[in-house]
């Protein structure tokens, strides 16, 4: 495909330049712009016998998955604002948390044409190392913080730019998939007669199936997470606050080249019931249960989403604590063992572990959910919730899922949260999580 992408983008880095590389194929340059794993992470992965991903192949595979979905739906292109979707398609990263609530970046992917990144002010240099990004342009932002009463005007300017790209590369096709779009943008595209289609469907289905390089990246992220969790477990002691403990996980993730943590789901003692209380200033007591859900975005932007519940201190657990943990382990084990390719989501709902009645009211929000660059399709619900929010589908090799369990009675003193991350294989599943459960609670 011979396309003239115009004079706006001038590469300062020659992608064919030969230089020392790291195990993932990226330049071993102390001053590089590209983010990535630290030497500590590579050392730990080597000790565990892990193979880092080939980043060039990983990037090409992901963009190819996007284009497969676009072709299947006869869309002219895809316009992305969600930073995770932009990361998936291009591997570009820029202030990922900030741009989740400020639409200051976008990416246009022509089904048969260029990939054009619209980046934040003076940030062209951040993507110059990525050969799949054909051009970088300054974004015309139209969210209210930046545009105020000019939102409609600037949305029109941006939409006109995309309209020009569609006319140039769409072959007359006016069907444009968009993942997330502020209201002034919707109106501006409508005025131009562009047929807006569901870009989230495109990206979620593309992201659902991982190749070997994506799985290797996820293995590495999980290993970094588990090393960080081990440091957190070492630090746990009566008298420290929940926030002190959570800070260890965040710090250790960053030390290994991890990126952020999506939530603050760590609670102790009576704050473990009900679940979803985020960590705070509570002082952890001797004999408390301490439960957490990592929701950790590690190296390469891949999520390591595991949960464990520990007993604080050197004492013995109560019978109630052991029972909560036993039921949660039974649930994770059972629901993992019924996983295999070809099984429908509805079948998993029907065959899944049935919590004892006293724990069902406070069941977790899902039995399973997809995982990649954070939580993603599918969300597989409990039978009680299926009619309201459930949907069907089929497991396929290459899908990665988290198997969830929360056990806590209404009005109970404590609860237990457990979760493992798995890969659907050609014949069944592989548990990607190796971090042990608390031995005292498992006796």
Order of alpha helices (4+ residues) and beta strands (2+ residues): alpha-alpha-beta-alpha-alpha-beta-beta-beta-alpha-alpha-beta-alpha-beta-alpha-alpha-alpha-beta-beta-beta-beta-beta-beta-alpha-alpha-alpha-beta-beta-alpha-beta-beta-beta-alpha
